[in-house]
Amino acid sequence: MNRHWQQLKNKALELSYRTADQHVRLAVTGLAGAGKTAFITAIINKLINASPEHANQLPLFTVCLEQRLLETKRVLQPDLQLASFAYDAALAQLTATPPQWPASTTNISELRLAIKYRPQQGLRGRLLNGASATLLLDIVDYPGEWLLDLPMLEQDYRQWCHSIWAAAANFSRSPFFEEFKASVMALQPATEASDELLAAIAHNYQRLLQDMVQQQGFYLAQPGRMLLPGDLAGAPILSFFPLLPEQLAARDTYGRHSIYQVLEQRYQEYVTQVVRPFYYDYFAGFDRQLVLVDCFTALNRGKAQFDDMTQALNAITQSFRFGSRSLLRRLFAPKIDRLLFAASKVDQITRDQQGNVLALLNAILAPGRNFADSAGCMVETMAVSAIRATRPGMVKDSDYGEQEVVVGKRLLDQQPVTLYPGQVPRQLPDANFWQQQGFRFCDFAPPTLPAGQPFEHIRLDYLLNFLLGDKLQ
């Protein structure tokens, strides 16, 4: 009874703040390796420590620049069935000796901030007559792999099989591909299914997907829960896989308990019980979305991985619920009205290349961005770093003279390194570009900071201003 009453109170509070346009649900996700957990931790840390006395830490965040941000504190989260974002644990890892990047996201989590500020002299300022206002900010963190499942809502099992096998050229890079393909080819889709057989082949498919993402550097992997099964590990709902296109030709003649029919049923059940609830229960309720992109790892790995990332990012834009905001929509049918793609970890490259990575990200997103803009959603791209792990430097080169470099510690062995990472292309690379590629992007360890010293960042204030600035006027 007490739990039910608390839920009702939370919903009533949320409704009152949404009516006053003082509640924002910000969703944060990213493709593999984008550094999402550290990014969210840095955002929370900056907001909590922001005050009129420390406005210089976020100089481009208008509410700080005008010294109107009074206080930010953590408050009880509204969704009692969601895990809490592990802010304290992540911060402890970042400030340990030696510091470590926090572990990657494996499930959906949430944290609520109450941002107390002084409104400008607009309508809200006149209504409050000089009093402070509070913006409730819900930060919802979820794995990017879940987002890549959303296109499955528009596909039946047969269409999905065709789309998966269209990527066979990429799959062939994995040492697990031939075993999986052979196990599928050996099937007779019309024969009666067994749990043991389907589970064994699904395990082969799961190993293939995990290797493709974790070792081969690809991004598109469906179903996403095979990468992060959580409480679905071992459940029959994940014991499905794509049949070969030629095995689908006579599907209408297969019996009810045939391998084909069982696989089709499990696919449909996965879409209905896993993908659709995520869309309707969480995704459809987000107001603003931040997608982090690590362009440098894809550039390091090669053309196939880079093209896969490009395809994944454009598939993402097709999945968002776009639309401009109105009071009725805010209360009853919220839609994402601001979408930000941020190229993360730009401290890994020299300052003169940061404009290049922004131009490259814009080129990658051009098709999907046009779709979003036409639907009334404000779309922005930025090149940022929430926690700066390097510092700029200059070295003398016998051939090129003074050369800009980055200086930091390698993540692998914590050893100091000074390097010129390479030139980032401003446009989508052509075939000749990949033959001449000379990247040396490096994973850097978190910075070791004196006690009490804040993390340095690159354009995190600009990012916050785009996502929240209009709500803090």
Residue pairs with C-beta under 8 A, 6 or more apart in sequence:
3 80
6 80
7 80
10 76
10 78
10 80
11 78
13 78
13 136
14 23
14 78
14 136
15 331
17 23
17 136
18 330
18 331
19 327
19 330
19 331
21 327
21 330
21 471
22 133
22 134
22 135
22 136
22 471
23 135
23 136
23 138
24 135
24 136
24 137
24 138
24 287
24 288
24 468
24 471
25 138
25 140
25 285
25 286
25 287
25 288
25 334
26 137
26 138
26 139
26 140
26 286
26 287
26 288
26 289
26 290
26 467
26 468
27 140
27 142
27 282
27 283
27 286
27 288
27 289
27 290
27 336
28 36
28 39
28 40
28 139
28 140
28 141
28 142
28 289
28 290
28 292
29 36
29 141
29 142
29 143
29 144
29 146
29 147
29 289
29 290
29 291
29 292
30 36
30 39
30 144
30 291
30 292
30 293
30 294
30 344
31 144
31 219
31 291
31 292
31 293
31 294
31 309
31 312
31 313
32 144
32 145
32 213
32 214
32 219
32 294
33 294
33 297
34 144
34 292
34 293
34 294
34 344
34 345
35 101
35 292
35 294
35 344
35 345
35 386
36 104
36 105
36 141
36 144
36 292
37 90
37 101
37 102
37 103
37 104
37 105
37 141
38 90
38 94
38 101
38 102
38 386
38 387
38 446
39 292
39 344
39 386
39 387
40 85
40 87
40 90
40 111
40 139
40 141
41 87
41 90
41 91
41 94
41 102
42 386
42 387
42 455
42 457
42 460
43 139
43 386
43 460
43 464
44 74
44 85
44 87
44 111
44 113
44 139
45 91
45 454
45 455
46 57
46 58
46 454
46 455
46 457
46 460
46 464
47 72
47 113
47 115
47 137
47 464
48 72
48 73
48 74
48 113
49 57
49 454
50 57
50 58
50 61
50 64
50 69
50 72
51 69
51 70
51 71
52 67
52 69
52 70
54 454
55 64
55 65
55 67
55 69
57 64
57 454
57 461
58 64
58 65
58 460
58 461
58 464
59 65
59 461
60 459
60 461
60 462
60 465
61 69
61 461
61 462
61 464
61 465
61 469
62 465
62 469
62 472
63 69
63 117
63 469
63 472
64 461
66 120
68 117
68 118
68 119
68 120
68 472
69 115
69 116
69 117
69 472
70 116
70 117
70 118
70 132
71 115
71 116
72 113
72 114
72 115
72 116
73 113
73 114
73 116
74 87
74 111
74 112
74 113
74 114
75 112
75 113
75 114
75 136
76 112
77 84
77 110
77 111
77 112
77 138
78 110
78 112
78 138
79 110
82 108
82 109
82 110
82 140
83 107
83 108
83 109
83 110
84 109
84 110
84 111
85 109
85 110
85 111
85 139
85 141
86 102
86 109
87 111
89 102
90 102
93 99
93 100
93 101
93 102
93 103
94 100
94 101
94 102
94 387
94 446
94 455
95 449
97 448
98 414
98 445
98 448
99 445
99 446
99 447
99 448
99 449
100 445
100 446
101 411
101 445
101 446
105 141
105 142
105 143
106 143
106 228
106 230
107 142
107 143
107 228
107 230
108 140
108 141
108 142
108 143
108 146
108 278
108 282
109 140
109 141
109 142
110 138
110 139
110 140
110 141
111 138
111 139
111 141
112 136
112 137
112 138
112 139
113 136
113 137
113 139
114 134
114 135
114 136
114 137
115 134
115 135
115 136
115 137
115 468
115 472
116 132
116 133
116 134
117 132
117 133
117 134
117 135
117 472
118 130
118 132
118 133
119 125
119 128
119 132
119 133
119 473
120 473
122 473
124 133
124 473
135 468
135 471
135 472
137 468
140 282
140 286
142 278
142 282
143 224
143 227
143 228
144 291
145 213
145 221
145 224
145 225
145 227
145 228
146 224
146 225
146 278
147 224
147 283
147 316
147 319
148 219
148 220
148 221
148 222
148 224
148 312
148 315
148 316
149 222
149 223
149 224
149 225
149 274
149 275
149 278
150 275
150 279
150 283
150 319
151 315
151 318
151 319
152 160
152 222
152 223
152 270
152 271
152 275
153 271
153 275
153 276
153 279
155 163
156 264
156 268
157 263
157 264
157 267
157 268
158 248
158 251
158 264
160 222
160 242
160 267
161 242
161 243
161 244
161 245
161 248
162 245
164 222
164 242
165 242
165 244
165 245
167 220
168 177
168 181
169 304
170 212
170 216
170 218
170 304
170 308
171 177
171 180
171 181
171 208
171 212
173 212
173 216
173 304
174 208
174 211
174 212
174 215
174 216
175 211
176 204
176 207
176 208
176 211
177 208
179 204
180 201
180 204
180 205
180 207
180 208
180 241
183 200
183 201
183 204
184 201
184 241
184 242
184 243
184 244
184 247
185 244
187 201
187 243
187 247
187 259
188 259
189 243
189 247
189 248
189 251
189 254
189 258
189 259
189 260
190 250
190 253
190 254
190 255
190 258
190 259
190 260
191 258
191 259
192 255
192 257
192 258
192 259
193 257
193 258
193 259
193 261
193 262
193 263
195 236
195 239
197 259
198 236
198 239
198 240
198 241
198 259
198 262
198 263
198 266
199 236
199 239
201 241
202 226
202 238
202 239
202 240
202 241
204 241
205 226
205 241
205 242
206 226
206 229
206 238
209 221
209 226
209 227
210 226
210 227
212 218
212 221
213 219
213 221
213 227
216 305
217 297
217 298
217 301
217 302
217 305
218 304
218 305
218 308
219 305
219 308
219 309
219 312
220 308
220 311
220 312
220 315
221 227
223 238
223 240
223 270
223 274
223 275
225 232
225 238
225 270
225 274
226 238
229 235
229 238
232 238
232 274
236 266
237 266
237 269
237 270
237 273
237 274
238 270
239 266
240 263
240 266
240 267
240 270
241 263
243 259
243 260
243 263
247 260
248 260
251 260
251 264
254 260
254 261
255 261
283 321
284 321
284 334
284 335
285 334
286 334
286 336
287 334
287 336
287 337
287 338
288 336
288 337
288 338
288 339
288 340
288 467
289 320
289 336
289 338
289 339
289 340
290 340
290 342
290 463
290 467
291 313
291 316
291 339
291 340
291 341
291 342
292 342
292 344
293 309
293 313
293 341
293 342
293 343
293 344
293 361
294 343
294 344
294 345
295 309
295 343
295 357
295 360
295 361
295 364
295 424
296 345
296 348
296 349
296 357
296 421
296 424
296 439
296 441
297 441
298 305
298 306
298 308
298 309
299 306
299 424
299 425
299 437
299 439
299 441
300 439
300 441
302 434
302 437
303 429
303 431
303 434
306 429
309 364
310 364
310 428
313 341
313 364
313 365
313 368
314 364
314 365
314 367
314 368
316 368
317 339
317 365
317 367
317 368
317 369
317 371
317 372
318 368
318 371
320 336
320 339
320 372
320 377
321 335
321 336
322 335
322 336
322 337
322 339
322 372
322 375
322 376
322 377
323 329
323 335
323 336
323 337
323 375
323 376
323 377
324 337
324 376
324 377
325 335
325 337
329 335
335 377
336 377
337 376
337 377
337 378
338 377
338 378
338 379
338 380
338 466
338 467
339 372
339 377
339 378
339 379
339 380
340 379
340 380
340 381
340 382
340 463
340 466
340 467
341 361
341 365
341 379
341 380
341 381
341 382
342 381
342 382
342 383
342 384
342 463
343 357
343 358
343 360
343 361
343 381
343 382
343 383
343 384
344 384
344 385
344 386
345 385
346 354
346 357
346 383
346 384
346 385
346 458
347 385
347 388
347 389
347 390
347 406
347 408
347 444
347 458
348 389
348 390
348 406
348 421
348 441
348 442
348 444
349 357
349 406
349 421
349 422
349 424
349 441
350 392
350 404
350 405
350 406
350 420
350 421
351 392
351 404
352 404
353 421
353 423
353 424
354 383
354 458
355 383
356 423
356 424
356 425
356 426
357 383
357 424
358 381
358 382
358 383
359 426
359 427
360 424
360 425
360 426
360 427
360 428
361 381
361 383
362 369
362 381
363 426
363 427
363 428
364 428
365 381
369 379
369 381
372 379
373 379
380 466
382 459
382 462
382 463
382 466
383 458
383 459
384 457
384 458
384 459
384 460
384 462
384 463
385 457
385 458
385 459
385 460
386 455
386 457
386 460
387 446
387 447
387 455
387 456
387 457
388 447
388 455
388 456
388 457
388 458
389 408
389 409
389 444
389 445
389 446
389 447
390 406
390 407
390 408
390 444
391 406
391 407
391 408
392 404
392 405
392 406
392 407
393 404
393 405
393 406
393 407
393 418
394 402
394 403
394 404
394 405
395 402
395 403
395 405
395 418
396 402
396 403
397 403
403 420
404 420
405 418
405 419
405 420
406 418
406 419
406 420
406 421
407 416
407 417
407 418
408 416
408 417
408 442
408 444
408 445
408 447
409 415
409 416
409 417
409 444
409 445
410 417
410 442
410 443
410 444
410 445
411 442
411 443
411 444
411 445
412 443
414 445
417 442
419 440
419 442
420 440
421 439
421 440
421 441
421 442
422 438
422 439
422 440
422 441
425 433
429 437
447 455
447 456
449 455
